[in-house]
Amino acid sequence: MEFDLTEQRKSFHTLWNNVAFHINTDSERFSQPIIKMIGPKDSGKTRLAQEIARTYPNVLYLSFEGQTREDALALFQQMYLKNHAPISDWEQAADAYMKEHEIGYKLLIWEDEHNPVQNECYHAFSKYLREDSAFVVFCMIEEGDIEIYESIFSVRYRTLAEYCKLFAAYEKKDIVRLFGLTEGIPAVAKELDTEKNYEENLRTLLAFDSAFSTYLPQLLRETFRAPESYYPIIASIACGKHRLSEIAKDVGFPNNKCGTYLDALIKHGFVREEKSEPGAWARYYLANSYYIAWGRYVYGMQNLQIATPDLLMQMVKESIDEAVALPALHAACIRYIQQKPKFEYWLRSPDSNRIKKAVPVKLWNGTTVILDYYDSDDSDSLIGIFPHGLDKRYTIDDYEQITEAISQHEGLDSAQILLFSLYRFSDWIVHKAARNALLYAVTIERLKY
């Protein structure tokens, strides 16, 4: 039996509680002997692997998390080689398994990159891998090199485009707000109900026992021995403190202690570090908008969550656009630019280390236009203009100011312009984009990354 996920794919894209995923292969079936499931932290790789294991009878599901070599071997024998003499290594375990079980069995390995037991097991079974092999090695990783003989099974967060389909009756600004609060992380977004209105879903998320409130503490508990030490740092960054000295002063830690905690948060993907140029002072940002929302609306808010939820709702409504929703929207716009090949190769001398930064341009009439995403080499430029309000709709005057700012700063002849909007563009701007090969009008429904 082969892994044919065509029907499963349809149901996964239909049901909100399941993870979102896509398969980067030429075939609907897994035809290669090695498949790598790649996805960011918290995107739902484990849940999807477990779903596959439950769906197909011939799946060997292995997890080595927290196990020693001896423990893993003993558990493997207890599960799959009960009548075999005691085994001492993975070579022996693999040989015994392949002899005792039908060749049609598939092999699903949960890869724990920090545990050498996984690699030893993988190499023991790898000698049985052939192009005509009747079983498949299925590896789960966050990132890694892909060989030509490997298929890629990519798991990801839900996107803004998917939120638009799921919440088709919502106002676009409310869709962006829910997306910002959850970042499309399945473990958090699963509580959203497409049958409820925006305020009902917001109230569900803000409850003290919701997944929105409990998921980040759960992740921190799984990562650190004293997770509570990291809560105030996350909250401080979420509330706008981005330099080490600012964060340390805000939380009351010495700079060196705060720096150690920040390094740990960076290592495990909770915080990212940015420098405007080599040698400059670093600024620290939370890795996604859900962490920002948790730091602002959960940490230190339990009394409000329990006793006065209406007051907390009001606080969220007053600050969510600038604090959470717009940053999440801008991040989605940046992903769109960076993951579209035609934009990636537009610049003749692409440089992944070149800084893509917002550039303010002051016009002759005193108006300042922000070029939100600016990337340029010696000959061409790539410029993204993002919405700076959730009610923003572009007019002819806006367009003319944007083109004037680009012309003043860069020159229009060599600039590719991406104009992003939550709403449909006017017929006038659509007509302009149709006639100008360097102008792209991008609506929220196209943010599929």
C-alpha positions, 0 to 999 in steps of 0.5 A: 500500500502506498501513501496516497494523501490525495483525499487526506489533503482535501480534508486537511484543507477543509477542516480547521482543526487540522494542520495546513500543508503541501507536498513539493513533489511531481506526483500525488504519491510518495515515490521516493524512498526518503521523504523529509517533512520540513516545517517551522517550529509549532507548525504541526509536524508531529500532529500530521505524522500522528495522523498518517500513523493512525490512517495507515495500518502499515506504519512504524512510528518511532520517537526517540525524544528523551530516550537513551540508546538502551531505552530506545532499543528496549522499547523498539523490541517490546513493540515490534520484536517481542519474540526475538532474542535480546538485541544490542544495537540498531543494526541487529534491530533493523535486520530482525525487523526486516526478516520478521515483518512483511516487506510492505511495512512502511517506516516513519521516523520522528527525527529528533535532531538533538538525539544521536539515537535517531541517526543510528537507527536511520543508518541501520535501516538505510541499507534497505532503501532502494528506488524499488523499496517497498517501504519509506523512511519519513524524517521530521526536521525543522530545516536541512539539506535536501538530496535529489532522491528525497521528496519534500513534505512541507508543513507550514502555518496557515496563511492570510489567504487561507484565513480569508477563505475560512472567514469569508464573511468577515471584514478584512481588518478583522481577518488580519486581527485574528491572524495576528493573534494566532499567526496561523499556528494550528495549536492556537488557531484551532479554537477559532470557529468560522461559525462565530463572529469576530468578537466571539472568537476574540473572547474565546482567545482571551480566556485564561484557559484558552490555547492562546493563553496556555500554548506559549508557556507550554512551549517554554516549559518544554524548552527551559527548566525555569520558563517563568524567568523568560516571561518578563523578557517576552512581555518587555519585547512585546511592549516595544522594548527592543534594545538590551539595555531597555529590556534589562531595565524594564524587567529589572535584570542586570545586562549580562543576565538579560543577555544570557536569557536573550541568547537562549531565546534566540537559540530556540527560535522565540526571539530574533536579533537584527542589526542595521549593519555589521558591528551595530547594536542589536535590536531584539524582536519576537519571532512571530505575532502570536508571541507578541500578542501573548506578551501584551494580552496574557502575561500579567493579565490573568486577573483581568481575564478572570474577573473583568474580561470586558475590560481586557477586550476593550484594551485589546481593541484599542491597541491590537491594530498597531501592536499586533495586526499591522506587524503580522500583515507586514511580515506576510507581505515580506514573505510574499516578496521573498518567496516569489521567484520572479521577485527574488531574481529581479535584482541582477546581483542578488545578495541574501545579506543585503539589508532590506529596510524601510526608507522614509522619503520626504516630498517637497510638500512636507509629506513623508512616504515610507518605502516599506521594503527596499532592496537595491543593487547597482542597477535595479530596485525592488520596493514594497509599499505596505498598508499602514492602517487596516482601513487604508484604501489607495487613491490616485493621490496616494499612488502619485505620491508613492511614485513621486517618492520612488522617483525622487529616491531611486528613479522609476525606470529601474524600480519594480513596485509592489503595492499591497492592500487589504481591499480590492484596488480601484479600477484606475490602479488596476489599469495602471498595473496592467499597463506597467510591467514593473507595477504589481497590485497585491491584495490580501487574498494573494498572501499565500506564504 
